[in-house]
Amino acid sequence: MDNFRFYVPTDVRFGKDRLKDELTDALNVFGKTVLLAYGGGSIKKNGLYNQVLELLEKNQNNVVELNGIEPNPRIETVDRGIALCREHKVDVILAVGGGSTIDCAKVVAAGYYYEKSAWELVLERRTFNGPALPLVTILTLAATGSEMNSGAVISNLAANQKLGVGAPSMIPKVSFLDPQNTFTVPAYQTAAGSADILSHLFENYFKKTIGADVQDFVSEGLMKTVIKNCPIALKTPDNYDARANLMWASSLALNGLTGNGKDGAWSCHPMEHELSAFYDITHGVGLAILTPRWMSHVLSEETAAKFQQFAKNVWNIEEADAMTAAKKGIQATYDFFKSCGIPMTLPEVGINEEKLTEMAEQAVKHSTIETAAYVPLSVYDVISIYQACMSESAFI
């Protein structure tokens, strides 16, 4: 196990109906002028917007709204949010939504103090270490874990770039996690969010570092949690326990618990970020399409034992032969995503072969997958993985 720092200062308020008694007290710690950040209007349809606004009005908060945050938040929206914060001298940001809304709010919070452009801040990636406005979140989608970590991913469609940035100052101060707020999430987004959670766990699980049993066994348990509860949530959207387990798994998958102590680059996320940057597809869907093909591509005599462990401990596949077990585990992963209604080829989400090489080059350029991934990936490797995603696949 490698050296690590585990720093997760977020005050998590998990459970039913916490907002009415606790939201305004949480905000009052930081000030009265609030930037209310949200996305395309789903919080208005389910009543959450009115509930929050009523609480803020009763508390005599000055409310400024940043609405219309995109599923892949764009740098122009970040710029708009920063301008609003500066104009109204905002004290605290309240992000109500899923990972995209929270990601946008994080970079707005940091951009408030940043002297250069917001995109230059994003280009600093993980080297950014500046201050940020305090951020409080109300989560409405189990997926990214952004409610309990320092990271954010922002898109610049003009440059066909989607990049991650993060710093300790961007970690939310308080996060309200009420599974009831995810009851109205559509089946497609529930499945995509679950795929995103699983991908975070896969990325941390398949790294070169050995001896990190705590991280790996926690990951396996969280994987099994998602695999059990996603189908239940799809069938019965208002099943509280299923939604609660998905929501908490989302937070734990990417708050450092499963990744700290295991150095190395992620593999599927850099490849998917290019799909989203060029085609603006749903992030979790892109990850689901890529993951089994990546697993198959990196499977070898050297990696088979790890995949055998994955097959046994996550999918209950008992096979003495490591390679056979590995292939069955990969097939089970593919079949699970497909059973959740996720499209499993790139053409199904509007991507053809035209830009595969360009996207592969960008994936390598904007990451360290060529040197630090579980199995290093060249541009040629990435192209091969993309090409494998063009049609239905079988692994055994």
Disulfide bonds with the S-S distance in Angstrom:
none
